[in-house]
Each structure stands twice: as structure tokens, then as C-alpha cells.
Amino acid sequence: VQLQASGGGLVQTGGSLRLSCAVSGLTFDDYVVAWFRQAPGKEREGVSLVNSGGTTYYADSVKGRFTISRDNTKKTVFLQMNNLKPEDTAAYYCAAERDHGSSWRRAVEYRGSGYPYWGQGTLVTVSS
């Protein structure tokens, strides 16, 4: 199983970035994919998730600014990030697990602990 995250970079406040997470080695349609982020000196936090049925979830801090989507034919999940703020600066990671209905709760409460598959981080830096 491989998750390949990409799309990070340096952007000014108010700018946009689109992260991608390409997944291989599993039955993509049966899995949720979530985005997490970790800023220096802070704990990892759940940012957004899309389940196998396309239902989406967002952390309060990114609602209205970030949009998650999935393309099952390409086995890829996207995170469109608009109106970026300096506090969005972090390493962003995608992770996947089989959809069993509690993935978002675990992403938030347990910060993704237990998710079996992770991609490498892609760094997002938002300058003020």
C-alpha cells in the first residue's frame, strides 16, 4: 500500500494550494482518506476526511476554506485549500483506513492513531 502526497509549497496569506494524495495497493472504494497536519511544536490534528460514499468532514478551523474530494477512477483524494492563513502552516499528511463509520471521530479524538496507512508529509507554508 502506498499513499503519495503532493502539492505543498509556499504561499502568501489569502492564497490557495491544492494537495493530492494518490493511493495504490488497496481497494480504494472501500477506504476513507483523511488529511492531517502537524505544525512545529504542536500535536497532529485531523483536517478533513472523505468517506467511501463521498461524505466529507472538516475541522472547524478550515470549514468554508478547504474542500476535500475524491476521484475513485484515479484513486486520488484532493484537498483544495483557499484563503490560507499563517496558522495553516504545517506538514500535511494523508492517511487511509477501511471505512467502518467512525473514522472522522477517531481522526479528531485520537488524531489518526490507528490509521494503518500513511503518506509522507507535504509542507505547506503560508507567509504573512
C-alpha positions as CSV (number, residue, x, y, z in Angstrom):
1,V,0.0,0.0,0.0
2,Q,1.3,3.4,-0.9
3,L,0.0,6.9,-0.4
4,Q,1.8,9.7,-2.2
5,A,1.0,13.2,-1.0
6,S,2.0,16.2,-3.1
7,G,1.1,19.8,-3.8
8,G,2.6,21.7,-0.8
9,G,4.5,24.9,-1.1
10,L,5.0,28.5,-0.1
11,V,2.1,30.8,-0.5
12,Q,1.1,34.2,0.8
13,T,-1.8,34.8,3.2
14,G,-5.1,34.6,1.2
15,G,-3.6,32.3,-1.4
16,S,-4.6,28.8,-2.5
17,L,-3.0,25.4,-2.8
18,R,-4.3,22.0,-3.9
19,L,-2.9,18.9,-2.2
20,S,-3.2,15.5,-3.8
21,C,-3.0,12.1,-2.3
22,A,-2.5,9.2,-4.8
23,V,-3.3,5.8,-3.4
24,S,-2.3,2.4,-4.6
25,G,-2.3,-1.1,-3.3
26,L,-5.8,-1.3,-1.8
27,T,-9.4,-1.4,-2.8
28,F,-9.8,2.4,-2.9
29,D,-13.6,2.4,-3.0
30,D,-13.7,0.7,0.4
31,Y,-11.5,3.2,2.2
32,V,-11.7,6.6,3.8
33,V,-8.9,9.1,3.2
34,A,-8.2,11.8,5.7
35,W,-5.8,14.7,5.8
36,F,-3.9,15.5,8.9
37,R,-1.5,18.3,9.7
38,Q,1.2,18.9,12.2
39,A,2.7,22.3,12.9
40,P,6.1,22.6,14.6
41,G,5.7,22.1,18.4
42,K,2.1,21.1,18.0
43,E,0.2,17.8,18.0
44,R,-1.1,16.3,14.9
45,E,-4.7,17.2,14.1
46,G,-7.4,16.0,11.7
47,V,-8.2,18.5,9.0
48,S,-10.6,16.8,6.7
49,L,-11.9,13.4,5.6
50,V,-13.9,11.9,2.7
51,N,-15.5,8.5,3.3
52,S,-16.2,5.8,0.8
53,G,-19.6,7.2,-0.1
54,G,-18.2,10.7,-0.7
55,T,-19.4,12.3,2.6
56,T,-17.0,14.9,3.8
57,Y,-15.9,16.2,7.2
58,Y,-13.9,19.2,8.2
59,A,-12.3,20.6,11.3
60,D,-13.9,23.9,12.4
61,S,-10.7,25.8,11.7
62,V,-10.9,25.0,8.0
63,K,-14.6,24.9,7.3
64,G,-15.6,27.2,4.4
65,R,-12.0,27.4,3.2
66,F,-10.9,23.8,2.5
67,T,-12.7,21.4,0.2
68,I,-11.9,17.7,0.1
69,S,-12.9,15.5,-2.9
70,R,-12.1,12.1,-4.2
71,D,-11.7,10.6,-7.7
72,N,-12.2,6.9,-7.5
73,T,-11.2,6.3,-11.1
74,K,-7.8,7.9,-10.4
75,K,-7.6,6.6,-6.8
76,T,-6.7,10.1,-5.7
77,V,-8.0,12.5,-3.0
78,F,-7.7,16.2,-3.3
79,L,-7.6,19.0,-0.7
80,Q,-8.3,22.4,-2.2
81,M,-7.2,25.0,0.3
82,N,-8.3,28.6,-0.2
83,N,-7.9,31.7,1.8
84,L,-4.9,30.3,3.5
85,K,-3.7,31.7,6.8
86,P,-0.4,31.6,8.6
87,E,-1.9,29.3,11.1
88,D,-2.4,26.7,8.3
89,T,1.4,26.3,8.1
90,A,2.2,22.7,8.8
91,A,3.3,19.4,7.3
92,Y,0.2,17.8,5.8
93,Y,-0.3,14.0,5.7
94,C,-2.9,11.9,4.1
95,A,-3.9,8.6,5.6
96,A,-6.3,5.8,4.8
97,E,-8.3,3.1,6.6
98,R,-11.2,0.9,5.7
99,D,-14.5,2.6,6.1
100,H,-16.3,1.4,9.2
101,G,-18.2,4.6,10.1
102,S,-16.1,6.0,12.9
103,S,-13.1,7.3,11.0
104,W,-13.7,11.0,11.5
105,R,-14.4,10.7,15.2
106,R,-11.1,8.8,15.5
107,A,-9.3,11.4,13.3
108,V,-10.4,14.1,15.7
109,E,-10.3,12.4,19.1
110,Y,-7.3,10.2,18.5
111,R,-5.6,12.4,16.0
112,G,-5.4,9.5,13.5
113,S,-3.9,7.0,15.9
114,G,-4.7,3.6,14.5
115,Y,-5.0,4.6,10.8
116,P,-2.9,1.8,9.2
117,Y,-1.7,3.6,6.0
118,W,0.1,7.0,5.8
119,G,1.7,9.0,3.2
120,Q,4.8,11.1,3.6
121,G,4.2,14.7,4.5
122,T,4.0,17.7,2.2
123,L,4.9,21.0,3.6
124,V,2.6,24.0,3.4
125,T,4.0,27.4,4.4
126,V,1.8,30.4,4.5
127,S,3.6,33.7,4.8
128,S,2.0,36.8,6.4
